[in-house]
Amino acid sequence: MKNFFNHIRNFKLPKKYEINLVFSSFSKKEWVVFTSLLAVLLFSTISILESINKSFMVNVPMHGGSITEGIVGTPRFVNPVLANSTADQDLVALIYSGLMRKNSDGTLIPDLAEKYEVSEKGLIYTFTLKDNLYFHNGKPITVDDVLFTINKVKDEIIKSPRKVNWNGINVEKIDEKTIKFNLKQPYASFLESTTLGIMPASLWNGSPIELNNVNTNPIGSGPYMIKNTSKQSSGIIDYYELTAFKKFILGQPYIKNITLRFYSNEDDLTTALLNEEVNQVSSITPLNAEILKEKKYQIESSILPRIFGLFFNQNQNQLFVNKTIIKAVDQAIDKDKIVREVLLGYGVAINDPIPPNMIQYQKLNEHNDISREEILQKVQNDLAKDGWKKGADGFLEKISTEKKKKVTTKLEFSISTGNAPELAQTAQLIKEDLLAIGMKVDVKIFEVGNLNQGVIRPRKYDALLFGQIINRESDLFAFWHSSQRKDPGLNVAMYTNAKVDKILEDAFITIDENSRIKKYVQFEDEIKKDMPAVFLYSPNFIYVISQKLKGFSMNHIISPGDRFLNVYSWYIETENVWRVFTN
């Protein structure tokens, strides 16, 4: 060992002339071998260093890039108080921020609010604003802007679509950064209401909100702000060019520019996509989705909280008092076929009044291995036991005795629905399914205006093929509470059940999520017992997105505008950085 260290101490690097002497002694063949080995050494060294470097590198989003999206409709009221059309709501989602913000998974996070506190009984909510909040025009956001916006929603004259969410809620300014909401009773969905976009009071005061030109030149505090607007001579807007708002309180969005182009119908929209005028479109029909899918476009879809079903009017047709008949209708309709042939797979068959994924509890999936033929045979046997037999015309009828006279009751009724292609096709499939078991069905198709005014409002229908839009749990009250049976209520099944009324009333004010879920489970159980409707399907929201888009998420979408919930996290450009620098 001692000799080894002595050898190390005595080691000296060769001198320059000694190295030159060695190289000059190489033969041509030795030079080739040496050069080759040196090249291998250099290549290996570079590869090893590159591999080590890559092991420390990660791919991260980078600011930049742009997307162009096509939308059916024309912006008119781009403000959180009046926005009701798809075009208006899409722009509001991009341009405005609320006290709270909904994540793409449906959870709520503070947006303009730094924090909020809830009183023990759930009647008082106190919000504190964050520091350094600004509108797109550079003006600071204050509690006065929050107060102004909510008072406009509550204004009886304006008739905001969001007014129902703020009924019975008093708003009080505590100081320049604190605002308090006083509720008359606990309201389980109140925090969702605080996602309402906040408007700059200074721009809206002084003129009626419907006439203010800020409607089409909106200024908010959301992730994107208006950069450029193109209008026709008539004033109709062709497109908005939006740019990322650097002072957006949740962080500057990655994508620099988003352009929204507006079209009068879906045919023009899809043509614009195929002609590369736009690279994203939303709310398209299943048929167009399949066509675009074949052309290798990227299709994203998510179940919407929409319930389509047959709602029975017992006051109009006494047949629907008979649960054997309702049960037969429910079992005879091939719901999977409707999803397959009408929705082309962009939807899901349902048996419940609550949309899939809205209430977070595990529904028991009933796996039915009985064949279609066996189901229809069972239905016919049940109807026969109830006294229904086929008459001379081939349709079911029942003969009974009333006041010593024989009375023949035909098993026939009409289905009223709108003239949308999907509804008309669904009604026809239902008619064919019920014909197979001997029921006579007359399908009545109405224009949307006539359906609402001449059929639904006066409740003039036997069965109504109809869709319920359930934006939040509390909306179930409007569709099923007995107080909503008459117009303008939405209880189109004319359903009355005191127990259900009490369950819905209690659920409305129950803040604890687990307790509230239990009540909605009870609600579903009662509806299944009474069978006031046959639930058919929930459709999907269909979105064609750019192949280059990353960071997109659409796990919990209620309205089309919800696709922009995490728009500030979308990105196109990326770069590689060392892992330690990712923050």
Helices and strands as residue ranges (DSSP letters): H 2-10, H 16-24, H 28-55, E 57-62, E 66-72, H 86-95, E 100-102, E 108-110, E 113-118, E 124-129, H 143-154, G 163-166, E 169-175, E 178-183, H 190-193, H 201-204, G 213-215, E 224-231, E 237-244, E 257-263, H 266-274, E 280-282, H 286-294, E 298-303, E 306-312, G 318-321, H 323-332, H 335-341, E 347-349, H 372-385, E 389-390, E 396-402, E 405-410, E 412-418, H 421-435, E 440-446, H 448-450, I 451-456, E 463-469, G 473-475, H 476-480, G 482-484, H 498-509, H 513-530, E 533-545, G 560-564, G 567-569, E 573-578, G 579-581
